[in-house]
Amino acid sequence: MTVVMIISVIIVFAVVLLAVLTTGKAYNYKHTIDELPPIDESSNGDSQKPGTDL
């Protein structure tokens, strides 16, 4: 019974340690986005901005 408890405690500590390390690594990750291409308004044919219904 004592051996089972010791193994269980070791497993719990391992899971908590891995969760903390994974969370720390996720917070340090640098997210990046691609730049949007410029909108060429001269080829549109009208002065209306894209995405507007007016």
Number of C-alpha atoms within 10 A of each C-alpha: 5 7 8 9 10 11 11 12 12 11 12 12 12 12 12 11 12 12 12 12 11 11 11 11 10 10 8 8 8 6 5 6 5 5 6 6 6 6 10 7 12 8 7 11 7 8 8 11 11 9 6 6 6 5
